[in-house]
Amino acid sequence: MRREEHALREQSFFANTNTQLDEFLDRGRAVLGDLGQQREILKGTQRKLYTVANTLGVSGETIRRVERRAKQDKWIFWIGVVIFFGFCWAVLHFLR
């Protein structure tokens, strides 16, 4: 009986794990789809803001300066992400 109980528990564990992984993948796909929709909405909003800024007389140089700063901020963010994950990897690697 002991082996049968163990095999049954193992089979149940694998079935639950498989179900949870499928749910995680579905959530990931849904989030990715939502991010794509949000990107399109933000692009449309950006175009409208540029139109309004030009209508109000904001110079093209000011708009380009803001875009350049946004690009720099994006680079700083991604460099920070890489450093963070490198730090996490180092902690996990050397503390095990």
Biopython code that builds the backbone (N, CA, C, O; Angstrom):
import numpy as np
from Bio.PDB.StructureBuilder import StructureBuilder

atoms = [
    (1, "MET", "N", (0.818, -1.207, 0.000)),
    (1, "MET", "CA", (0.000, 0.000, 0.000)),
    (1, "MET", "C", (0.858, 1.266, 0.000)),
    (1, "MET", "O", (0.459, 2.284, -0.565)),
    (2, "ARG", "N", (1.984, 1.210, 0.603)),
    (2, "ARG", "CA", (2.826, 2.391, 0.722)),
    (2, "ARG", "C", (3.257, 2.911, -0.652)),
    (2, "ARG", "O", (3.207, 4.114, -0.906)),
    (3, "ARG", "N", (3.674, 2.012, -1.525)),
    (3, "ARG", "CA", (4.104, 2.437, -2.861)),
    (3, "ARG", "C", (2.938, 3.021, -3.653)),
    (3, "ARG", "O", (3.103, 4.009, -4.369)),
    (4, "GLU", "N", (1.787, 2.425, -3.526)),
    (4, "GLU", "CA", (0.616, 2.906, -4.261)),
    (4, "GLU", "C", (0.210, 4.293, -3.786)),
    (4, "GLU", "O", (-0.137, 5.155, -4.593)),
    (5, "GLU", "N", (0.255, 4.507, -2.480)),
    (5, "GLU", "CA", (-0.079, 5.828, -1.938)),
    (5, "GLU", "C", (0.917, 6.872, -2.426)),
    (5, "GLU", "O", (0.540, 7.976, -2.818)),
    (6, "HIS", "N", (2.180, 6.506, -2.397)),
    (6, "HIS", "CA", (3.221, 7.432, -2.852)),
    (6, "HIS", "C", (3.046, 7.755, -4.339)),
    (6, "HIS", "O", (3.155, 8.914, -4.740)),
    (7, "ALA", "N", (2.781, 6.750, -5.140)),
    (7, "ALA", "CA", (2.580, 6.962, -6.577)),
    (7, "ALA", "C", (1.353, 7.822, -6.833)),
    (7, "ALA", "O", (1.371, 8.673, -7.722)),
    (8, "LEU", "N", (0.292, 7.613, -6.071)),
    (8, "LEU", "CA", (-0.923, 8.406, -6.230)),
    (8, "LEU", "C", (-0.674, 9.864, -5.856)),
    (8, "LEU", "O", (-1.128, 10.775, -6.548)),
    (9, "ARG", "N", (0.052, 10.078, -4.752)),
    (9, "ARG", "CA", (0.373, 11.460, -4.356)),
    (9, "ARG", "C", (1.262, 12.137, -5.394)),
    (9, "ARG", "O", (1.082, 13.313, -5.711)),
    (10, "GLU", "N", (2.211, 11.388, -5.912)),
    (10, "GLU", "CA", (3.103, 11.939, -6.926)),
    (10, "GLU", "C", (2.333, 12.315, -8.188)),
    (10, "GLU", "O", (2.561, 13.378, -8.765)),
    (11, "GLN", "N", (1.433, 11.454, -8.611)),
    (11, "GLN", "CA", (0.619, 11.728, -9.794)),
    (11, "GLN", "C", (-0.263, 12.951, -9.558)),
    (11, "GLN", "O", (-0.419, 13.781, -10.454)),
    (12, "SER", "N", (-0.835, 13.069, -8.372)),
    (12, "SER", "CA", (-1.667, 14.221, -8.037)),
    (12, "SER", "C", (-0.845, 15.504, -8.038)),
    (12, "SER", "O", (-1.298, 16.540, -8.525)),
    (13, "PHE", "N", (0.366, 15.430, -7.490)),
    (13, "PHE", "CA", (1.255, 16.590, -7.461)),
    (13, "PHE", "C", (1.582, 17.055, -8.876)),
    (13, "PHE", "O", (1.514, 18.249, -9.171)),
    (14, "PHE", "N", (1.935, 16.118, -9.751)),
    (14, "PHE", "CA", (2.270, 16.479, -11.127)),
    (14, "PHE", "C", (1.064, 17.050, -11.872)),
    (14, "PHE", "O", (1.214, 17.970, -12.676)),
    (15, "ALA", "N", (-0.105, 16.524, -11.617)),
    (15, "ALA", "CA", (-1.313, 17.046, -12.261)),
    (15, "ALA", "C", (-1.587, 18.471, -11.802)),
    (15, "ALA", "O", (-1.915, 19.333, -12.618)),
    (16, "ASN", "N", (-1.452, 18.728, -10.494)),
    (16, "ASN", "CA", (-1.662, 20.083, -9.974)),
    (16, "ASN", "C", (-0.618, 21.048, -10.519)),
    (16, "ASN", "O", (-0.939, 22.182, -10.876)),
    (17, "THR", "N", (0.625, 20.598, -10.580)),
    (17, "THR", "CA", (1.697, 21.442, -11.107)),
    (17, "THR", "C", (1.445, 21.777, -12.569)),
    (17, "THR", "O", (1.637, 22.920, -12.983)),
    (18, "ASN", "N", (1.025, 20.810, -13.344)),
    (18, "ASN", "CA", (0.729, 21.029, -14.755)),
    (18, "ASN", "C", (-0.400, 22.044, -14.922)),
    (18, "ASN", "O", (-0.326, 22.921, -15.783)),
    (19, "THR", "N", (-1.438, 21.927, -14.107)),
    (19, "THR", "CA", (-2.562, 22.864, -14.161)),
    (19, "THR", "C", (-2.109, 24.272, -13.806)),
    (19, "THR", "O", (-2.495, 25.236, -14.468)),
    (20, "GLN", "N", (-1.291, 24.395, -12.762)),
    (20, "GLN", "CA", (-0.806, 25.710, -12.354)),
    (20, "GLN", "C", (0.080, 26.332, -13.426)),
    (20, "GLN", "O", (-0.020, 27.530, -13.688)),
    (21, "LEU", "N", (0.939, 25.541, -14.046)),
    (21, "LEU", "CA", (1.788, 26.070, -15.116)),
    (21, "LEU", "C", (0.955, 26.558, -16.293)),
    (21, "LEU", "O", (1.254, 27.600, -16.876)),
    (22, "ASP", "N", (-0.080, 25.818, -16.643)),
    (22, "ASP", "CA", (-0.975, 26.258, -17.718)),
    (22, "ASP", "C", (-1.642, 27.583, -17.362)),
    (22, "ASP", "O", (-1.769, 28.464, -18.212)),
    (23, "GLU", "N", (-2.069, 27.725, -16.101)),
    (23, "GLU", "CA", (-2.690, 28.978, -15.663)),
    (23, "GLU", "C", (-1.694, 30.130, -15.727)),
    (23, "GLU", "O", (-2.050, 31.227, -16.157)),
    (24, "PHE", "N", (-0.449, 29.897, -15.303)),
    (24, "PHE", "CA", (0.576, 30.939, -15.366)),
    (24, "PHE", "C", (0.833, 31.366, -16.804)),
    (24, "PHE", "O", (0.958, 32.557, -17.088)),
    (25, "LEU", "N", (0.911, 30.399, -17.708)),
    (25, "LEU", "CA", (1.135, 30.727, -19.117)),
    (25, "LEU", "C", (-0.034, 31.524, -19.691)),
    (25, "LEU", "O", (0.177, 32.471, -20.449)),
    (26, "ASP", "N", (-1.254, 31.152, -19.339)),
    (26, "ASP", "CA", (-2.430, 31.893, -19.808)),
    (26, "ASP", "C", (-2.420, 33.321, -19.283)),
    (26, "ASP", "O", (-2.723, 34.262, -20.016)),
    (27, "ARG", "N", (-2.071, 33.480, -18.010)),
    (27, "ARG", "CA", (-1.983, 34.834, -17.439)),
    (27, "ARG", "C", (-0.914, 35.650, -18.147)),
    (27, "ARG", "O", (-1.117, 36.829, -18.438)),
    (28, "GLY", "N", (0.228, 35.023, -18.427)),
    (28, "GLY", "CA", (1.305, 35.718, -19.125)),
    (28, "GLY", "C", (0.873, 36.170, -20.510)),
    (28, "GLY", "O", (1.186, 37.285, -20.927)),
    (29, "ARG", "N", (0.159, 35.313, -21.223)),
    (29, "ARG", "CA", (-0.339, 35.696, -22.552)),
    (29, "ARG", "C", (-1.321, 36.858, -22.453)),
    (29, "ARG", "O", (-1.293, 37.778, -23.270)),
    (30, "ALA", "N", (-2.188, 36.809, -21.445)),
    (30, "ALA", "CA", (-3.170, 37.883, -21.268)),
    (30, "ALA", "C", (-2.469, 39.201, -20.948)),
    (30, "ALA", "O", (-2.834, 40.247, -21.484)),
    (31, "VAL", "N", (-1.472, 39.150, -20.083)),
    (31, "VAL", "CA", (-0.731, 40.362, -19.728)),
    (31, "VAL", "C", (-0.010, 40.913, -20.948)),
    (31, "VAL", "O", (-0.001, 42.124, -21.169)),
    (32, "LEU", "N", (0.589, 40.044, -21.737)),
    (32, "LEU", "CA", (1.291, 40.489, -22.941)),
    (32, "LEU", "C", (0.331, 41.148, -23.921)),
    (32, "LEU", "O", (0.666, 42.165, -24.529)),
    (33, "GLY", "N", (-0.856, 40.579, -24.080)),
    (33, "GLY", "CA", (-1.862, 41.195, -24.945)),
    (33, "GLY", "C", (-2.296, 42.552, -24.428)),
    (33, "GLY", "O", (-2.459, 43.493, -25.205)),
    (34, "ASP", "N", (-2.486, 42.660, -23.114)),
    (34, "ASP", "CA", (-2.867, 43.941, -22.516)),
    (34, "ASP", "C", (-1.776, 44.987, -22.707)),
    (34, "ASP", "O", (-2.069, 46.152, -22.973)),
    (35, "LEU", "N", (-0.521, 44.573, -22.574)),
    (35, "LEU", "CA", (0.582, 45.514, -22.773)),
    (35, "LEU", "C", (0.620, 46.025, -24.209)),
    (35, "LEU", "O", (0.912, 47.198, -24.441)),
    (36, "GLY", "N", (0.330, 45.164, -25.165)),
    (36, "GLY", "CA", (0.279, 45.600, -26.560)),
    (36, "GLY", "C", (-0.810, 46.626, -26.786)),
    (36, "GLY", "O", (-0.604, 47.612, -27.495)),
    (37, "GLN", "N", (-1.978, 46.399, -26.182)),
    (37, "GLN", "CA", (-3.080, 47.362, -26.301)),
    (37, "GLN", "C", (-2.710, 48.687, -25.645)),
    (37, "GLN", "O", (-2.977, 49.752, -26.200)),
    (38, "GLN", "N", (-2.099, 48.623, -24.473)),
    (38, "GLN", "CA", (-1.707, 49.845, -23.778)),
    (38, "GLN", "C", (-0.670, 50.622, -24.580)),
    (38, "GLN", "O", (-0.692, 51.853, -24.598)),
    (39, "ARG", "N", (0.235, 49.909, -25.242)),
    (39, "ARG", "CA", (1.248, 50.575, -26.063)),
    (39, "ARG", "C", (0.586, 51.366, -27.189)),
    (39, "ARG", "O", (0.962, 52.508, -27.455)),
    (40, "GLU", "N", (-0.391, 50.761, -27.845)),
    (40, "GLU", "CA", (-1.088, 51.452, -28.927)),
    (40, "GLU", "C", (-1.841, 52.676, -28.405)),
    (40, "GLU", "O", (-1.843, 53.726, -29.047)),
    (41, "ILE", "N", (-2.474, 52.540, -27.249)),
    (41, "ILE", "CA", (-3.190, 53.675, -26.652)),
    (41, "ILE", "C", (-2.213, 54.795, -26.329)),
    (41, "ILE", "O", (-2.496, 55.962, -26.602)),
    (42, "LEU", "N", (-1.059, 54.450, -25.745)),
    (42, "LEU", "CA", (-0.070, 55.468, -25.395)),
    (42, "LEU", "C", (0.523, 56.135, -26.632)),
    (42, "LEU", "O", (0.800, 57.334, -26.615)),
    (43, "LYS", "N", (0.722, 55.368, -27.704)),
    (43, "LYS", "CA", (1.216, 55.973, -28.944)),
    (43, "LYS", "C", (0.217, 56.992, -29.483)),
    (43, "LYS", "O", (0.604, 58.080, -29.912)),
    (44, "GLY", "N", (-1.069, 56.640, -29.459)),
    (44, "GLY", "CA", (-2.099, 57.575, -29.912)),
    (44, "GLY", "C", (-2.135, 58.820, -29.050)),
    (44, "GLY", "O", (-2.284, 59.931, -29.559)),
    (45, "THR", "N", (-2.000, 58.640, -27.749)),
    (45, "THR", "CA", (-1.982, 59.780, -26.830)),
    (45, "THR", "C", (-0.767, 60.655, -27.094)),
    (45, "THR", "O", (-0.868, 61.882, -27.060)),
    (46, "GLN", "N", (0.387, 60.037, -27.358)),
    (46, "GLN", "CA", (1.597, 60.799, -27.647)),
    (46, "GLN", "C", (1.415, 61.645, -28.910)),
    (46, "GLN", "O", (1.814, 62.809, -28.940)),
    (47, "ARG", "N", (0.819, 61.065, -29.944)),
    (47, "ARG", "CA", (0.584, 61.829, -31.174)),
    (47, "ARG", "C", (-0.327, 63.026, -30.910)),
    (47, "ARG", "O", (-0.093, 64.119, -31.425)),
    (48, "LYS", "N", (-1.373, 62.809, -30.100)),
    (48, "LYS", "CA", (-2.278, 63.911, -29.776)),
    (48, "LYS", "C", (-1.562, 64.997, -28.986)),
    (48, "LYS", "O", (-1.783, 66.185, -29.219)),
    (49, "LEU", "N", (-0.702, 64.593, -28.048)),
    (49, "LEU", "CA", (0.040, 65.582, -27.262)),
    (49, "LEU", "C", (0.982, 66.395, -28.139)),
    (49, "LEU", "O", (1.118, 67.603, -27.943)),
    (50, "TYR", "N", (1.636, 65.748, -29.105)),
    (50, "TYR", "CA", (2.504, 66.484, -30.020)),
    (50, "TYR", "C", (1.703, 67.497, -30.828)),
    (50, "TYR", "O", (2.151, 68.623, -31.045)),
    (51, "THR", "N", (0.530, 67.095, -31.267)),
    (51, "THR", "CA", (-0.327, 68.008, -32.022)),
    (51, "THR", "C", (-0.726, 69.198, -31.165)),
    (51, "THR", "O", (-0.663, 70.341, -31.616)),
    (52, "VAL", "N", (-1.135, 68.934, -29.931)),
    (52, "VAL", "CA", (-1.529, 70.016, -29.019)),
    (52, "VAL", "C", (-0.336, 70.914, -28.721)),
    (52, "VAL", "O", (-0.472, 72.137, -28.703)),
    (53, "ALA", "N", (0.845, 70.314, -28.484)),
    (53, "ALA", "CA", (2.038, 71.110, -28.179)),
    (53, "ALA", "C", (2.394, 72.013, -29.353)),
    (53, "ALA", "O", (2.745, 73.177, -29.155)),
    (54, "ASN", "N", (2.308, 71.493, -30.562)),
    (54, "ASN", "CA", (2.600, 72.322, -31.737)),
    (54, "ASN", "C", (1.566, 73.423, -31.892)),
    (54, "ASN", "O", (1.898, 74.541, -32.287)),
    (55, "THR", "N", (0.309, 73.110, -31.580)),
    (55, "THR", "CA", (-0.744, 74.122, -31.667)),
    (55, "THR", "C", (-0.500, 75.240, -30.662)),
    (55, "THR", "O", (-0.744, 76.410, -30.955)),
    (56, "LEU", "N", (-0.018, 74.878, -29.479)),
    (56, "LEU", "CA", (0.225, 75.877, -28.438)),
    (56, "LEU", "C", (1.530, 76.633, -28.648)),
    (56, "LEU", "O", (1.811, 77.593, -27.931)),
    (57, "GLY", "N", (2.312, 76.218, -29.604)),
    (57, "GLY", "CA", (3.525, 76.956, -29.920)),
    (57, "GLY", "C", (4.779, 76.420, -29.258)),
    (57, "GLY", "O", (5.798, 77.110, -29.229)),
    (58, "VAL", "N", (4.733, 75.216, -28.730)),
    (58, "VAL", "CA", (5.945, 74.626, -28.168)),
    (58, "VAL", "C", (6.861, 74.275, -29.333)),
    (58, "VAL", "O", (6.427, 73.673, -30.316)),
    (59, "SER", "N", (8.117, 74.650, -29.218)),
    (59, "SER", "CA", (9.030, 74.457, -30.343)),
    (59, "SER", "C", (9.379, 72.987, -30.536)),
    (59, "SER", "O", (9.298, 72.178, -29.612)),
    (60, "GLY", "N", (9.763, 72.676, -31.746)),
    (60, "GLY", "CA", (10.188, 71.318, -32.062)),
    (60, "GLY", "C", (11.428, 70.927, -31.280)),
    (60, "GLY", "O", (11.610, 69.760, -30.933)),
    (61, "GLU", "N", (12.283, 71.907, -31.000)),
    (61, "GLU", "CA", (13.497, 71.633, -30.220)),
    (61, "GLU", "C", (13.148, 71.174, -28.810)),
    (61, "GLU", "O", (13.782, 70.261, -28.280)),
    (62, "THR", "N", (12.158, 71.790, -28.206)),
    (62, "THR", "CA", (11.732, 71.390, -26.861)),
    (62, "THR", "C", (11.180, 69.971, -26.875)),
    (62, "THR", "O", (11.469, 69.176, -25.981)),
    (63, "ILE", "N", (10.394, 69.661, -27.881)),
    (63, "ILE", "CA", (9.832, 68.312, -27.992)),
    (63, "ILE", "C", (10.951, 67.292, -28.187)),
    (63, "ILE", "O", (10.932, 66.230, -27.564)),
    (64, "ARG", "N", (11.925, 67.601, -29.042)),
    (64, "ARG", "CA", (13.049, 66.685, -29.256)),
    (64, "ARG", "C", (13.876, 66.513, -27.983)),
    (64, "ARG", "O", (14.375, 65.422, -27.708)),
    (65, "ARG", "N", (14.019, 67.580, -27.214)),
    (65, "ARG", "CA", (14.755, 67.498, -25.953)),
    (65, "ARG", "C", (14.043, 66.561, -24.972)),
    (65, "ARG", "O", (14.682, 65.765, -24.284)),
    (66, "VAL", "N", (12.721, 66.667, -24.918)),
    (66, "VAL", "CA", (11.942, 65.784, -24.044)),
    (66, "VAL", "C", (12.067, 64.337, -24.511)),
    (66, "VAL", "O", (12.222, 63.432, -23.692)),
    (67, "GLU", "N", (12.001, 64.115, -25.824)),
    (67, "GLU", "CA", (12.149, 62.754, -26.353)),
    (67, "GLU", "C", (13.527, 62.186, -26.043)),
    (67, "GLU", "O", (13.653, 61.017, -25.679)),
    (68, "ARG", "N", (14.561, 63.011, -26.187)),
    (68, "ARG", "CA", (15.919, 62.570, -25.894)),
    (68, "ARG", "C", (16.053, 62.183, -24.424)),
    (68, "ARG", "O", (16.674, 61.175, -24.088)),
    (69, "ARG", "N", (15.462, 63.000, -23.556)),
    (69, "ARG", "CA", (15.512, 62.704, -22.118)),
    (69, "ARG", "C", (14.759, 61.408, -21.800)),
    (69, "ARG", "O", (15.206, 60.619, -20.967)),
    (70, "ALA", "N", (13.638, 61.192, -22.452)),
    (70, "ALA", "CA", (12.882, 59.955, -22.232)),
    (70, "ALA", "C", (13.704, 58.745, -22.668)),
    (70, "ALA", "O", (13.682, 57.708, -22.006)),
    (71, "LYS", "N", (14.428, 58.876, -23.779)),
    (71, "LYS", "CA", (15.270, 57.780, -24.253)),
    (71, "LYS", "C", (16.403, 57.509, -23.265)),
    (71, "LYS", "O", (16.733, 56.353, -22.999)),
    (72, "GLN", "N", (17.000, 58.576, -22.720)),
    (72, "GLN", "CA", (18.055, 58.401, -21.721)),
    (72, "GLN", "C", (17.509, 57.718, -20.470)),
    (72, "GLN", "O", (18.152, 56.832, -19.906)),
    (73, "ASP", "N", (16.326, 58.135, -20.045)),
    (73, "ASP", "CA", (15.711, 57.519, -18.868)),
    (73, "ASP", "C", (15.438, 56.040, -19.101)),
    (73, "ASP", "O", (15.583, 55.224, -18.191)),
    (74, "LYS", "N", (15.040, 55.696, -20.326)),
    (74, "LYS", "CA", (14.779, 54.294, -20.647)),
    (74, "LYS", "C", (16.066, 53.480, -20.553)),
    (74, "LYS", "O", (16.066, 52.368, -20.025)),
    (75, "TRP", "N", (17.172, 54.041, -21.072)),
    (75, "TRP", "CA", (18.455, 53.344, -20.978)),
    (75, "TRP", "C", (18.865, 53.162, -19.517)),
    (75, "TRP", "O", (19.325, 52.087, -19.131)),
    (76, "ILE", "N", (18.703, 54.196, -18.714)),
    (76, "ILE", "CA", (19.044, 54.105, -17.289)),
    (76, "ILE", "C", (18.217, 53.017, -16.622)),
    (76, "ILE", "O", (18.740, 52.241, -15.821)),
    (77, "PHE", "N", (16.937, 52.954, -16.945)),
    (77, "PHE", "CA", (16.067, 51.930, -16.372)),
    (77, "PHE", "C", (16.555, 50.538, -16.729)),
    (77, "PHE", "O", (16.686, 49.689, -15.847)),
    (78, "TRP", "N", (16.830, 50.280, -18.019)),
    (78, "TRP", "CA", (17.231, 48.933, -18.440)),
    (78, "TRP", "C", (18.598, 48.546, -17.890)),
    (78, "TRP", "O", (18.829, 47.379, -17.572)),
    (79, "ILE", "N", (19.496, 49.505, -17.775)),
    (79, "ILE", "CA", (20.787, 49.212, -17.154)),
    (79, "ILE", "C", (20.579, 48.837, -15.691)),
    (79, "ILE", "O", (21.227, 47.922, -15.183)),
    (80, "GLY", "N", (19.675, 49.545, -15.013)),
    (80, "GLY", "CA", (19.344, 49.211, -13.628)),
    (80, "GLY", "C", (18.748, 47.820, -13.503)),
    (80, "GLY", "O", (19.055, 47.093, -12.558)),
    (81, "VAL", "N", (17.894, 47.445, -14.453)),
    (81, "VAL", "CA", (17.296, 46.101, -14.437)),
    (81, "VAL", "C", (18.381, 45.040, -14.585)),
    (81, "VAL", "O", (18.377, 44.043, -13.862)),
    (82, "VAL", "N", (19.308, 45.248, -15.516)),
    (82, "VAL", "CA", (20.389, 44.280, -15.728)),
    (82, "VAL", "C", (21.258, 44.169, -14.477)),
    (82, "VAL", "O", (21.613, 43.064, -14.065)),
    (83, "ILE", "N", (21.600, 45.303, -13.873)),
    (83, "ILE", "CA", (22.410, 45.281, -12.651)),
    (83, "ILE", "C", (21.666, 44.564, -11.532)),
    (83, "ILE", "O", (22.265, 43.779, -10.796)),
    (84, "PHE", "N", (20.369, 44.823, -11.396)),
    (84, "PHE", "CA", (19.574, 44.182, -10.349)),
    (84, "PHE", "C", (19.566, 42.668, -10.514)),
    (84, "PHE", "O", (19.805, 41.936, -9.554)),
    (85, "PHE", "N", (19.289, 42.192, -11.742)),
    (85, "PHE", "CA", (19.258, 40.749, -11.960)),
    (85, "PHE", "C", (20.650, 40.134, -11.805)),
    (85, "PHE", "O", (20.780, 39.004, -11.335)),
    (86, "GLY", "N", (21.682, 40.872, -12.197)),
    (86, "GLY", "CA", (23.043, 40.386, -11.969)),
    (86, "GLY", "C", (23.340, 40.249, -10.486)),
    (86, "GLY", "O", (23.960, 39.275, -10.060)),
    (87, "PHE", "N", (22.904, 41.212, -9.706)),
    (87, "PHE", "CA", (23.081, 41.156, -8.255)),
    (87, "PHE", "C", (22.313, 39.977, -7.664)),
    (87, "PHE", "O", (22.845, 39.246, -6.827)),
    (88, "CYS", "N", (21.068, 39.789, -8.093)),
    (88, "CYS", "CA", (20.267, 38.654, -7.595)),
    (88, "CYS", "C", (20.935, 37.336, -7.948)),
    (88, "CYS", "O", (20.999, 36.429, -7.118)),
    (89, "TRP", "N", (21.435, 37.222, -9.183)),
    (89, "TRP", "CA", (22.120, 36.003, -9.581)),
    (89, "TRP", "C", (23.349, 35.770, -8.706)),
    (89, "TRP", "O", (23.584, 34.652, -8.246)),
    (90, "ALA", "N", (24.135, 36.830, -8.474)),
    (90, "ALA", "CA", (25.348, 36.691, -7.663)),
    (90, "ALA", "C", (25.010, 36.253, -6.243)),
    (90, "ALA", "O", (25.685, 35.390, -5.681)),
    (91, "VAL", "N", (23.977, 36.838, -5.665)),
    (91, "VAL", "CA", (23.578, 36.463, -4.308)),
    (91, "VAL", "C", (23.168, 34.996, -4.271)),
    (91, "VAL", "O", (23.613, 34.251, -3.398)),
    (92, "LEU", "N", (22.327, 34.576, -5.208)),
    (92, "LEU", "CA", (21.884, 33.182, -5.229)),
    (92, "LEU", "C", (23.041, 32.226, -5.522)),
    (92, "LEU", "O", (23.119, 31.139, -4.951)),
    (93, "HIS", "N", (23.928, 32.639, -6.411)),
    (93, "HIS", "CA", (25.038, 31.774, -6.808)),
    (93, "HIS", "C", (26.040, 31.581, -5.670)),
    (93, "HIS", "O", (26.498, 30.463, -5.434)),
    (94, "PHE", "N", (26.378, 32.646, -4.973)),
    (94, "PHE", "CA", (27.426, 32.560, -3.964)),
    (94, "PHE", "C", (26.909, 32.191, -2.579)),
    (94, "PHE", "O", (27.705, 31.809, -1.721)),
    (95, "LEU", "N", (25.622, 32.290, -2.335)),
    (95, "LEU", "CA", (25.094, 31.937, -1.020)),
    (95, "LEU", "C", (24.542, 30.518, -0.954)),
    (95, "LEU", "O", (24.119, 30.069, 0.111)),
    (96, "ARG", "N", (24.542, 29.825, -2.053)),
    (96, "ARG", "CA", (24.049, 28.431, -2.030)),
    (96, "ARG", "C", (25.079, 27.498, -1.525)),
    (96, "ARG", "O", (24.833, 26.294, -1.441)),
]
sb = StructureBuilder()
sb.init_structure("model")
sb.init_model(0)
sb.init_chain("A")
sb.init_seg("    ")
for serial, (resi, resn, name, xyz) in enumerate(atoms, 1):
    if name == "N":
        sb.init_residue(resn, " ", resi, " ")
    sb.init_atom(name, np.array(xyz, "f"), 0.0, 1.0, " ", f" {name:<3s}", serial, name[0])
structure = sb.get_structure()
